[in-house]
Amino acid sequence: MFIDLAQILWKRVIAPLAEFVGVVAVLALLMTAMDPYISSDPTKTWYAVKNGVHADHVTVEKKPHDCDFDTAPLANKQCHYEARELVVTGENSPNRDGSTQVMVSYEKVDD
């Protein structure tokens, strides 16, 4: 009877709990590995991961909103903004250590 109870306890409580703890541990390791690339700005994070640089080395201009539908006058403005990425490395980098710098700006495009 004790062996049956131990097997039931293992299958219904301990094994799922161990699996959950394992998943949480893997997620914690992934978050620790991604820490240099993570920023509160998702655009900045995207360009940091894409170019393999620290998030502090990514500069993103604020995206203009004058092409949005709900900007006065209310209508389709027949335009949008596209992101332009500039990657600067080595001696041309604005960083004193010569590391890679990523700069993102937006260019207006007529539809």
C-alpha positions as CSV (number, residue, x, y, z in Angstrom):
1,M,0.0,0.0,0.0
2,F,2.8,2.4,0.8
3,I,4.5,1.7,-2.6
4,D,1.2,2.4,-4.4
5,L,0.8,5.7,-2.5
6,A,4.4,6.7,-3.3
7,Q,3.9,5.9,-7.0
8,I,0.7,8.0,-7.2
9,L,2.4,10.9,-5.3
10,W,5.3,10.7,-7.7
11,K,3.1,10.7,-10.9
12,R,0.6,13.3,-9.8
13,V,2.7,15.8,-7.7
14,I,6.4,15.4,-7.8
15,A,7.0,14.7,-11.5
16,P,4.9,17.6,-12.7
17,L,6.5,19.9,-10.1
18,A,10.0,18.8,-11.2
19,E,9.1,19.5,-14.9
20,F,7.8,22.9,-14.0
21,V,11.0,23.8,-12.0
22,G,13.1,22.6,-15.0
23,V,11.2,24.8,-17.4
24,V,11.5,27.8,-15.1
25,A,15.3,27.2,-14.8
26,V,15.7,27.0,-18.6
27,L,13.7,30.3,-19.0
28,A,15.9,31.9,-16.3
29,L,19.1,30.9,-18.1
30,L,17.8,32.2,-21.4
31,M,16.8,35.5,-19.9
32,T,20.3,35.8,-18.3
33,A,21.9,35.1,-21.6
34,M,19.8,37.7,-23.4
35,D,20.2,40.4,-20.7
36,P,22.7,42.5,-22.7
37,Y,20.4,42.7,-25.6
38,I,17.2,43.4,-23.7
39,S,15.8,47.0,-23.5
40,S,12.5,48.5,-22.6
41,D,12.2,49.6,-26.2
42,P,11.3,46.6,-28.4
43,T,12.8,48.3,-31.5
44,K,16.1,48.8,-29.8
45,T,16.1,45.2,-28.6
46,W,15.4,43.9,-32.1
47,Y,18.3,45.8,-33.6
48,A,20.6,44.7,-30.7
49,V,19.8,41.0,-31.2
50,K,19.9,41.3,-35.0
51,N,23.4,42.9,-35.0
52,G,24.8,41.1,-32.0
53,V,25.6,44.3,-30.0
54,H,24.8,45.5,-26.5
55,A,21.5,47.4,-26.3
56,D,23.4,50.4,-25.0
57,H,25.1,50.6,-28.4
58,V,21.9,51.0,-30.3
59,T,20.4,54.5,-31.0
60,V,16.8,54.7,-32.3
61,E,15.3,58.0,-33.4
62,K,11.7,58.7,-32.3
63,K,9.4,57.6,-35.2
64,P,7.4,60.5,-36.6
65,H,3.6,60.2,-36.6
66,D,2.5,62.7,-39.2
67,C,1.6,59.9,-41.7
68,D,-0.8,58.3,-39.2
69,F,-4.5,58.2,-40.2
70,D,-5.6,59.9,-36.9
71,T,-3.2,62.9,-37.2
72,A,-5.0,66.1,-38.3
73,P,-6.4,66.3,-40.9
74,L,-8.1,62.9,-40.4
75,A,-7.5,61.0,-43.6
76,N,-5.1,58.6,-45.3
77,K,-1.9,60.7,-45.8
78,Q,-0.6,58.4,-48.6
79,C,2.8,58.0,-46.9
80,H,4.6,56.0,-44.3
81,Y,8.0,55.8,-42.6
82,E,10.6,53.2,-43.2
83,A,13.5,52.4,-40.8
84,R,17.0,53.0,-42.1
85,E,19.7,51.2,-40.3
86,L,23.3,52.4,-40.1
87,V,26.0,50.1,-38.6
88,V,29.2,51.8,-37.7
89,T,32.3,49.7,-36.7
90,G,35.9,50.2,-35.9
91,E,37.6,53.6,-36.1
92,N,34.4,55.3,-37.5
93,S,32.4,54.3,-34.4
94,P,31.4,57.2,-32.1
95,N,32.3,54.9,-29.2
96,R,35.9,55.5,-27.9
97,D,36.5,51.8,-27.7
98,G,35.8,51.2,-31.4
99,S,32.9,48.9,-30.8
100,T,30.0,48.5,-33.2
101,Q,27.3,51.2,-33.0
102,V,23.9,50.8,-34.6
103,M,21.8,53.9,-35.5
104,V,18.2,53.7,-36.7
105,S,16.5,56.6,-38.3
106,Y,13.2,56.9,-40.2
107,E,12.7,58.1,-43.8
108,K,9.4,59.3,-45.1
109,V,8.1,57.4,-48.2
110,D,5.2,58.5,-50.3
111,D,2.8,55.7,-51.2
